[in-house]
Amino acid sequence: MVAARAAAKAENIAANGLESDTTTLKSITETLDFSDSVDDSKSKREDGNADKNTRSNDRNISEVSSTKKTNTEESADKDGHDRIFDYEFGGPAGALATTLALPAVVLVLAHFASVGHVDLKTLQFLWVDPKSLHSILCPGCSEDLFILVKCTCGIAAWFLFQVALERCLPCELVKGPPLKDGSGTRLVYRINGHLAFWFTLLVVEVGWPYLEGDGSGTWRVQFGRAPLTLLYDFYTELALATIILCCGLSIYLYLRSFKTGLLLADGGNSGNHFYDFFIGRELNPRWGSFDWKEFCELRPGLIGWALLNMAMMAKQYEKLGYISGSMILVNIFQFLYVWDGLYQERAILTTMDITTDGFGFMLVFGDLAWVPFTYSLQARYLVDHDPNLGLLALAAIVATNCLGYTIFRGANGQKDAFRRNPDAPEVSHLTYLQTKRGTRLLTSGWWGMARKINYTGDWIMGLSWCMVCGFESIVPYYYAIYFAILLVHRSIRDDHMCRAKYGADWEKYKSLVPYRFIPGVI
């Protein structure tokens, strides 16, 4: 995703994470190839392959866990033999700490965006007077004790609405990569996220149902524009409600993973409850043909992110009587990012989120809570703290975003074209390293500049989102800081996996393409 890509993720937003192409990170080929510059002819023949992205959701929040820390522990494999389990993210202790910390981070960031700065005094005061915790967790609860219940029902209704669209709208049926159990089975996915996105916007703009009375006691159902400003008014409460539902869904998924006959994820089957709950035990949890993981990877979180941005724009207009240039730009930038991710929905089927990671708290929280409520932080900040940037500054920001998108889309498009048909005129000139595994690693074009050149473009785009908020506060720049850490962590993780997979070929490839992110620099 995640998301996650999208962790978000993310990476990926989205992605595919969060994440745009986010989230969102953790992208691999159908044969679990972790190199961004790979062409796998077998994978290409089977599924045509899709554009690997680093979105949101693929930009998954899971990756925010410092740098990779691997522990080992003996456990038993499915045949009863002892094996060494490789922990990531700090092992069980790190997984538990991350599970407890991430919800707090989302709520604290929302508070910082509201006040416009890093408000450490308020956080310190909470240690002295914990009763005032509701001022951050649920500000509206002081006026309406049931507001959290209402917000929880609203989030649940939003989720069910997106499920209904996934089930009812026309779709393309696409087969995913072969499952890792060796059976050759390929799950079928309903690809209609792009259509669900536009249908949702149509409902929000002209199809929102409401009751209207005529004064005589008669009520009629009318349709019009949704009251989006409520999303600003109850931003924190909605975030808290989403966190509660994420916890509930994660618990359900963990408990159901103990049913017999389910395909488990290697990385989430350690035997440690805290760790497996975080990573996710079951690889592809489904209700019939409804795939929980693929659905959550993009739909509720990414589309929700776009709606939250629209709500912030509506609130700014309500308060100021106009929409600032910064607000317009951040909505355009991120709207296009979300649209692009949903348009490329089938690309997430070959990402690490779908093929390798289990569906646990890491992806559930990243997809449904982290992406919409932290990626919309810039728009939330601008409602009350707009810097009123001049035209020259706005033009420079547009140029920065265009530069990032050119690198990002150019690199991913070149890779995708090479996979589909390496003899096509636009990519036939590219050079590559033929590995002993039969896989080809691109060594020219965009991918000859740096091994993670698409990550560089993605980060530049994210930086432009932050720049629209000016330079008076570090709060809106959380995304650029977090995403930089995430991408470095992801690249280290990928390098470790590719070294184990390709051996000497990987070292030779790195000698041909020595730079990771920026040609001639790093």
C-alpha positions as CSV (number, residue, x, y, z in Angstrom):
1,M,0.0,0.0,0.0
2,V,-0.1,1.1,1.8
3,A,0.0,2.3,1.5
4,A,0.6,1.5,2.6
5,R,2.9,2.4,0.4
6,A,1.3,2.6,3.2
7,A,2.8,2.3,5.0
8,A,1.9,3.2,3.7
9,K,1.6,1.4,4.2
10,A,1.1,4.2,1.6
11,E,4.1,3.7,0.3
12,N,1.4,2.3,-0.2
13,I,-1.3,6.1,-0.4
14,A,-1.4,5.1,-2.5
15,A,1.1,3.6,-2.9
16,N,-0.1,1.4,-4.3
17,G,0.5,3.2,-0.9
18,L,-0.8,5.3,0.6
19,E,-0.2,5.2,0.1
20,S,0.3,7.4,-5.4
21,D,2.2,4.9,-7.5
22,T,1.4,5.7,-3.0
23,T,0.8,3.4,-1.4
24,T,2.8,3.3,-1.4
25,L,6.5,0.9,-1.3
26,K,7.0,-2.7,-0.9
27,S,6.4,-3.4,-4.6
28,I,7.6,-6.6,-6.1
29,T,7.0,-8.7,-9.2
30,E,4.7,-11.7,-9.3
31,T,7.7,-13.9,-8.5
32,L,8.5,-11.8,-5.4
33,D,11.3,-9.8,-7.0
34,F,12.2,-6.9,-4.8
35,S,14.2,-4.9,-7.4
36,D,12.4,-1.9,-8.8
37,S,14.3,-2.2,-12.1
38,V,13.4,-5.8,-12.8
39,D,11.9,-7.5,-15.8
40,D,10.7,-11.0,-15.2
41,S,9.6,-12.6,-18.5
42,K,7.6,-15.4,-16.8
43,S,5.7,-12.9,-14.7
44,K,5.2,-10.8,-17.8
45,R,3.7,-13.6,-19.8
46,E,1.3,-14.6,-16.9
47,D,-0.2,-11.3,-15.9
48,G,1.3,-8.6,-18.1
49,N,2.4,-7.0,-14.9
50,A,1.4,-3.6,-13.7
51,D,2.9,-0.4,-12.6
52,K,4.7,-0.8,-9.3
53,N,4.1,2.1,-7.1
54,T,5.2,3.4,-3.8
55,R,1.9,4.6,-2.5
56,S,-0.1,4.9,0.3
57,N,-1.0,3.1,1.1
58,D,1.7,1.1,0.2
59,R,3.3,3.8,2.1
60,N,2.4,1.9,5.2
61,I,2.9,3.2,8.6
62,S,4.6,0.0,9.4
63,E,7.7,1.4,7.9
64,V,8.0,4.3,10.3
65,S,9.6,1.9,12.8
66,S,13.2,3.3,12.8
67,T,15.6,1.3,10.7
68,K,15.2,-2.4,10.2
69,K,16.1,-4.5,13.3
70,T,16.1,-8.2,12.9
71,N,16.0,-10.7,15.8
72,T,16.0,-14.4,15.5
73,E,14.1,-17.0,17.4
74,E,13.6,-20.7,17.0
75,S,10.1,-21.9,16.3
76,A,8.5,-24.9,14.5
77,D,7.5,-24.9,10.9
78,K,4.4,-26.5,9.5
79,D,6.2,-29.9,9.4
80,G,7.2,-29.7,13.1
81,H,10.9,-29.0,12.4
82,D,12.8,-26.3,14.2
83,R,13.5,-23.2,12.2
84,I,14.9,-19.8,12.8
85,F,12.4,-17.0,12.6
86,D,13.6,-13.6,11.4
87,Y,11.8,-10.8,13.2
88,E,11.5,-7.3,11.8
89,F,10.5,-4.0,13.2
90,G,12.2,-4.7,16.5
91,G,10.6,-8.1,17.1
92,P,7.7,-8.6,19.5
93,A,8.7,-5.7,21.7
94,G,8.9,-3.3,18.7
95,A,5.6,-4.6,17.3
96,L,3.8,-4.0,20.7
97,A,5.3,-0.6,21.1
98,T,4.4,0.4,17.6
99,T,0.8,-0.9,18.0
100,L,0.4,1.3,21.1
101,A,2.2,4.3,19.8
102,L,0.7,4.8,16.3
103,P,-2.8,5.7,17.4
104,A,-1.4,8.3,19.7
105,V,0.7,9.7,16.9
106,V,-2.3,10.2,14.7
107,L,-4.3,12.0,17.4
108,V,-1.3,14.2,18.5
109,L,-0.6,15.2,14.9
110,A,-4.2,16.2,14.5
111,H,-3.9,18.4,17.6
112,F,-0.6,20.0,16.4
113,A,-2.3,20.8,13.0
114,S,-5.2,22.4,14.8
115,V,-3.0,24.7,17.0
116,G,-0.4,25.2,14.2
117,H,2.7,24.2,16.1
118,V,4.3,21.4,18.2
119,D,2.4,21.9,21.4
120,L,4.6,20.2,24.0
121,K,3.2,22.2,26.9
122,T,-0.3,20.7,26.5
123,L,1.2,17.2,26.2
124,Q,3.2,17.7,29.4
125,F,0.1,19.0,31.2
126,L,-1.7,15.7,30.4
127,W,0.7,13.9,32.6
128,V,-0.4,16.1,35.5
129,D,-4.1,16.1,34.7
130,P,-5.0,13.0,32.7
131,K,-8.7,13.9,33.0
132,S,-8.1,16.6,30.3
133,L,-7.0,14.0,27.9
134,H,-10.4,14.3,26.1
135,S,-9.2,17.7,24.8
136,I,-6.9,15.9,22.4
137,L,-8.6,12.5,22.0
138,C,-12.2,13.7,21.7
139,P,-12.7,17.5,21.9
140,G,-16.4,17.3,21.0
141,C,-17.2,14.9,23.8
142,S,-17.4,17.8,26.3
143,E,-20.5,19.1,24.5
144,D,-22.0,15.8,23.3
145,L,-21.3,12.6,25.1
146,F,-22.5,10.5,22.2
147,I,-20.4,12.3,19.5
148,L,-17.9,9.4,19.5
149,V,-20.7,6.9,19.0
150,K,-22.1,9.0,16.1
151,C,-18.6,9.3,14.5
152,T,-18.0,5.6,14.9
153,C,-21.4,4.9,13.2
154,G,-20.4,7.3,10.4
155,I,-17.1,5.7,9.8
156,A,-18.7,2.2,9.7
157,A,-21.3,3.5,7.2
158,W,-18.5,4.9,5.1
159,F,-16.8,1.6,5.1
160,L,-20.0,-0.3,4.2
161,F,-20.7,2.2,1.4
162,Q,-17.4,1.5,-0.2
163,V,-18.0,-2.3,0.2
164,A,-21.3,-1.9,-1.6
165,L,-19.6,0.0,-4.4
166,E,-16.9,-2.7,-4.7
167,R,-19.6,-5.4,-4.9
168,C,-22.1,-3.6,-7.2
169,L,-20.3,-1.4,-9.6
170,P,-19.0,-2.8,-12.9
171,C,-15.5,-4.2,-12.6
172,E,-12.6,-5.9,-14.3
173,L,-11.9,-9.4,-13.0
174,V,-8.1,-9.7,-12.7
175,K,-6.1,-12.7,-11.5
176,G,-3.4,-12.1,-9.0
177,P,0.0,-13.8,-8.9
178,P,0.2,-17.5,-8.0
179,L,-0.2,-18.2,-4.3
180,K,2.9,-19.1,-2.3
181,D,1.6,-22.5,-1.3
182,G,2.8,-24.0,-4.6
183,S,-0.7,-24.9,-5.7
184,G,-0.6,-22.5,-8.7
185,T,-3.9,-21.0,-7.5
186,R,-4.4,-17.4,-8.6
187,L,-7.0,-15.4,-6.7
188,V,-9.4,-13.2,-8.7
189,Y,-9.9,-9.6,-7.7
190,R,-12.6,-7.1,-8.6
191,I,-10.9,-4.0,-10.0
192,N,-13.2,-1.0,-9.9
193,G,-11.7,1.4,-7.4
194,H,-11.4,4.1,-10.0
195,L,-15.1,3.9,-10.7
196,A,-15.9,3.8,-7.0
197,F,-13.8,7.0,-6.6
198,W,-15.8,9.0,-9.2
199,F,-19.1,7.5,-8.0
200,T,-18.3,8.7,-4.5
201,L,-17.5,12.2,-5.6
202,L,-20.8,12.3,-7.6
203,V,-22.8,11.3,-4.4
204,V,-20.9,13.8,-2.3
205,E,-21.6,16.7,-4.8
206,V,-25.1,16.1,-5.9
207,G,-26.5,12.8,-4.5
208,W,-26.3,13.2,-0.7
209,P,-29.7,12.2,0.7
210,Y,-31.4,14.3,3.4
211,L,-34.9,15.0,4.7
212,E,-36.7,18.3,4.1
213,G,-40.0,19.3,5.7
214,D,-42.6,21.5,4.1
215,G,-43.9,22.9,7.3
216,S,-47.1,20.7,7.4
217,G,-45.5,17.7,9.0
218,T,-44.6,16.1,5.6
219,W,-41.0,15.1,5.0
220,R,-39.4,14.4,1.7
221,V,-36.1,12.8,0.8
222,Q,-34.0,15.3,-1.2
223,F,-30.6,15.0,-2.7
224,G,-27.8,17.6,-2.7
225,R,-24.3,18.4,-1.6
226,A,-22.9,16.6,1.4
227,P,-22.2,18.7,4.5
228,L,-18.4,18.2,4.2
229,T,-17.5,20.8,6.8
230,L,-18.6,18.4,9.5
231,L,-15.4,16.4,8.7
232,Y,-13.4,19.4,9.8
233,D,-15.6,20.0,12.9
234,F,-15.1,16.4,14.1
235,Y,-11.8,15.6,12.5
236,T,-10.2,14.3,15.7
237,E,-13.3,12.4,16.8
238,L,-13.5,10.7,13.4
239,A,-9.8,9.8,13.6
240,L,-10.4,8.2,17.1
241,A,-13.5,6.3,15.8
242,T,-11.5,5.0,12.9
243,I,-8.8,3.8,15.3
244,I,-11.3,2.0,17.4
245,L,-12.7,0.2,14.3
246,C,-9.2,-0.6,13.1
247,C,-8.5,-2.3,16.4
248,G,-11.7,-4.3,16.2
249,L,-11.1,-5.4,12.7
250,S,-7.5,-6.4,13.5
251,I,-8.7,-8.5,16.5
252,Y,-11.2,-10.2,14.3
253,L,-8.7,-11.0,11.6
254,Y,-6.2,-12.4,14.1
255,L,-8.8,-14.6,15.7
256,R,-10.1,-15.9,12.4
257,S,-6.6,-16.7,11.3
258,F,-6.6,-19.8,13.6
259,K,-9.2,-21.6,11.5
260,T,-7.8,-24.6,9.9
261,G,-7.0,-24.7,6.2
262,L,-6.0,-21.1,5.8
263,L,-2.9,-19.9,4.0
264,L,-0.7,-18.0,6.5
265,A,1.9,-15.4,5.8
266,D,5.4,-16.5,6.6
267,G,6.3,-13.3,8.3
268,G,3.3,-13.2,10.5
269,N,3.4,-16.8,11.8
270,S,6.1,-16.6,14.5
271,G,4.0,-18.0,17.3
272,N,4.4,-14.7,19.3
273,H,0.9,-13.2,19.7
274,F,2.0,-9.5,19.8
275,Y,4.2,-9.8,16.7
276,D,1.7,-11.9,14.7
277,F,-1.1,-9.6,15.6
278,F,0.9,-6.6,14.3
279,I,2.2,-8.2,11.1
280,G,-0.9,-10.3,10.3
281,R,-1.1,-14.1,10.3
282,E,-3.5,-14.9,7.4
283,L,-2.2,-13.9,3.9
284,N,-5.5,-13.4,2.1
285,P,-8.5,-13.2,4.4
286,R,-11.7,-13.4,2.4
287,W,-15.4,-13.6,2.7
288,G,-16.3,-15.5,-0.4
289,S,-14.9,-13.4,-3.3
290,F,-14.5,-10.3,-1.1
291,D,-10.8,-9.8,-0.3
292,W,-10.3,-7.8,2.9
293,K,-6.7,-6.9,2.2
294,E,-7.0,-5.8,-1.4
295,F,-10.2,-3.8,-0.6
296,C,-8.7,-1.9,2.4
297,E,-5.4,-1.3,0.6
298,L,-6.9,1.6,-1.5
299,R,-10.7,2.2,-1.2
300,P,-11.7,3.6,2.2
301,G,-8.5,5.2,3.1
302,L,-7.4,6.8,-0.2
303,I,-10.9,8.0,-1.2
304,G,-11.4,9.2,2.4
305,W,-8.2,11.2,2.2
306,A,-9.5,13.0,-0.9
307,L,-12.8,13.8,0.9
308,L,-11.1,15.1,4.0
309,N,-9.1,17.5,1.8
310,M,-12.3,18.6,0.1
311,A,-13.8,19.2,3.5
312,M,-10.9,21.3,4.6
313,M,-11.3,23.4,1.5
314,A,-15.0,23.9,2.1
315,K,-14.3,24.9,5.7
316,Q,-11.7,27.5,4.7
317,Y,-14.2,29.0,2.2
318,E,-16.8,29.1,5.0
319,K,-14.4,30.9,7.4
320,L,-12.6,33.2,5.0
321,G,-15.0,33.6,2.1
322,Y,-12.4,32.5,-0.4
323,I,-10.0,29.5,-1.0
324,S,-6.3,30.3,-0.8
325,G,-3.8,29.3,-3.5
326,S,-2.1,26.9,-1.1
327,M,-5.4,25.1,-0.4
328,I,-6.2,24.8,-4.1
329,L,-2.7,23.4,-4.8
330,V,-2.7,20.8,-2.1
331,N,-6.1,19.6,-3.1
332,I,-5.1,19.4,-6.8
333,F,-1.7,17.7,-6.0
334,Q,-3.2,15.1,-3.7
335,F,-6.4,14.6,-5.6
336,L,-4.3,13.6,-8.7
337,Y,-2.2,11.4,-6.5
338,V,-5.2,9.5,-5.2
339,W,-6.8,9.3,-8.7
340,D,-3.6,8.0,-10.1
341,G,-3.4,5.3,-7.5
342,L,-6.9,4.1,-8.0
343,Y,-6.5,4.2,-11.8
344,Q,-3.5,1.9,-11.4
345,E,-5.3,-0.3,-8.9
346,R,-4.3,-3.6,-10.5
347,A,-0.7,-2.7,-9.8
348,I,-1.1,-3.4,-6.1
349,L,-1.7,-7.1,-6.9
350,T,2.0,-7.7,-7.3
351,T,3.1,-5.6,-4.3
352,M,4.6,-7.0,-1.1
353,D,1.5,-6.0,0.8
354,I,-0.7,-8.4,-1.3
355,T,1.7,-11.2,-2.1
356,T,3.8,-11.5,1.1
357,D,2.6,-9.6,4.2
358,G,-0.3,-10.9,6.3
359,F,-3.3,-8.7,7.0
360,G,-2.9,-7.5,10.5
361,F,-2.8,-4.3,12.5
362,M,0.1,-3.0,10.5
363,L,-1.8,-2.8,7.2
364,V,-5.3,-2.3,8.7
365,F,-4.2,0.7,10.6
366,G,-2.0,2.0,7.9
367,D,-4.7,1.7,5.2
368,L,-7.7,2.9,7.1
369,A,-6.4,5.4,9.7
370,W,-2.8,6.5,9.0
371,V,-3.3,7.4,5.4
372,P,-6.5,9.5,5.5
373,F,-5.8,11.3,8.9
374,T,-2.1,12.1,8.5
375,Y,-1.9,12.6,4.7
376,S,-4.6,15.2,5.0
377,L,-2.6,17.1,7.6
378,Q,-1.5,19.8,5.2
379,A,-5.1,20.7,4.2
380,R,-6.1,20.6,7.9
381,Y,-3.3,23.0,8.8
382,L,-4.2,25.4,6.1
383,V,-7.7,25.9,7.3
384,D,-6.5,27.9,10.3
385,H,-2.9,28.8,9.4
386,D,-2.7,29.6,5.8
387,P,0.6,31.4,4.9
388,N,-0.9,33.4,2.0
389,L,1.9,32.6,-0.3
390,G,2.5,34.8,-3.4
391,L,2.2,33.8,-7.0
392,L,6.0,33.3,-7.4
393,A,6.2,31.0,-4.5
394,L,3.1,29.0,-5.6
395,A,4.6,28.7,-9.1
396,A,7.9,27.4,-7.7
397,I,5.9,24.8,-5.7
398,V,4.0,23.7,-8.8
399,A,7.4,23.3,-10.6
400,T,8.7,21.2,-7.8
401,N,5.6,18.9,-7.9
402,C,5.9,18.6,-11.7
403,L,9.5,17.6,-11.3
404,G,8.7,14.9,-8.8
405,Y,5.8,13.6,-10.9
406,T,8.0,13.5,-14.1
407,I,10.6,11.4,-12.4
408,F,8.1,9.2,-10.6
409,R,5.8,8.5,-13.5
410,G,8.6,8.4,-16.1
411,A,10.5,5.8,-14.1
412,N,7.5,3.6,-13.4
413,G,6.2,3.9,-16.9
414,Q,9.5,2.9,-18.4
415,K,9.8,-0.1,-16.1
416,D,6.2,-1.2,-16.9
417,A,6.7,-0.8,-20.7
418,F,9.9,-2.9,-20.5
419,R,8.1,-5.6,-18.6
420,R,5.2,-5.7,-21.1
421,N,7.3,-5.8,-24.2
422,P,11.1,-5.3,-23.9
423,D,11.3,-5.1,-27.7
424,A,9.0,-2.1,-28.0
425,P,10.6,0.9,-29.7
426,E,10.5,3.1,-26.7
427,V,12.4,0.7,-24.4
428,S,14.3,-1.6,-26.8
429,H,17.4,0.6,-26.4
430,L,17.6,0.0,-22.6
431,T,20.5,-2.1,-21.3
432,Y,20.0,-4.7,-18.5
433,L,21.8,-7.3,-16.4
434,Q,20.7,-10.8,-17.1
435,T,20.7,-12.7,-13.7
436,K,21.2,-16.4,-13.2
437,R,17.5,-16.6,-12.1
438,G,16.4,-15.4,-15.6
439,T,15.4,-12.0,-14.3
440,R,16.6,-8.8,-16.1
441,L,17.7,-5.8,-14.0
442,L,17.5,-2.5,-15.9
443,T,20.8,-0.6,-15.9
444,S,20.0,2.4,-18.2
445,G,17.4,5.0,-18.7
446,W,15.7,6.2,-15.5
447,W,16.9,3.0,-13.7
448,G,20.5,3.6,-14.7
449,M,20.5,6.8,-12.7
450,A,19.6,5.3,-9.4
451,R,18.2,2.0,-8.1
452,K,15.3,3.8,-6.3
453,I,14.8,6.7,-8.6
454,N,11.0,6.4,-8.4
455,Y,11.3,6.9,-4.6
456,T,13.1,10.1,-5.3
457,G,10.3,11.4,-7.5
458,D,7.7,10.3,-5.0
459,W,9.5,12.2,-2.1
460,I,9.8,15.4,-4.2
461,M,6.1,15.4,-4.8
462,G,5.5,14.9,-1.1
463,L,7.8,17.8,-0.3
464,S,5.8,20.1,-2.5
465,W,2.6,19.2,-0.5
466,C,4.4,20.5,2.6
467,M,5.8,23.6,1.0
468,V,2.3,25.0,0.3
469,C,2.0,25.5,4.1
470,G,5.0,27.9,4.2
471,F,7.8,27.7,6.7
472,E,6.4,29.0,9.9
473,S,5.8,25.5,11.4
474,I,7.4,22.1,11.2
475,V,4.1,20.3,11.7
476,P,3.0,20.2,8.0
477,Y,6.5,18.9,7.2
478,Y,6.0,15.8,9.2
479,Y,5.1,14.0,5.9
480,A,8.4,14.8,4.2
481,I,10.4,13.7,7.3
482,Y,8.4,10.6,7.9
483,F,8.4,9.6,4.2
484,A,12.2,10.1,3.9
485,I,12.7,7.7,6.9
486,L,10.2,5.3,5.4
487,L,11.9,5.2,2.0
488,V,15.4,4.7,3.4
489,H,14.1,1.9,5.6
490,R,12.3,0.3,2.6
491,S,15.4,0.5,0.4
492,I,17.5,-1.2,3.1
493,R,14.9,-3.9,3.4
494,D,14.8,-4.4,-0.4
495,D,18.6,-4.5,-0.6
496,H,18.7,-7.2,2.1
497,M,16.1,-9.3,0.3
498,C,17.7,-8.9,-3.2
499,R,21.1,-9.8,-1.9
500,A,19.7,-13.0,-0.5
501,K,17.8,-13.7,-3.7
502,Y,20.4,-12.8,-6.4
503,G,23.7,-13.2,-4.6
504,A,26.7,-12.2,-6.7
505,D,24.4,-10.8,-9.4
506,W,23.0,-8.3,-7.0
507,E,26.4,-7.0,-6.1
508,K,27.3,-6.7,-9.8
509,Y,24.1,-4.8,-10.4
510,K,24.9,-2.4,-7.6
511,S,28.3,-1.8,-9.2
512,L,26.6,-0.9,-12.5
513,V,24.0,1.3,-10.8
514,P,25.9,2.6,-7.7
515,Y,23.5,5.3,-6.5
516,R,20.4,4.6,-4.6
517,F,18.3,7.8,-4.7
518,I,20.1,10.7,-6.3
519,P,22.6,10.2,-9.2
520,G,26.1,11.3,-8.1
521,V,25.0,12.0,-4.6
522,I,23.5,9.1,-2.7
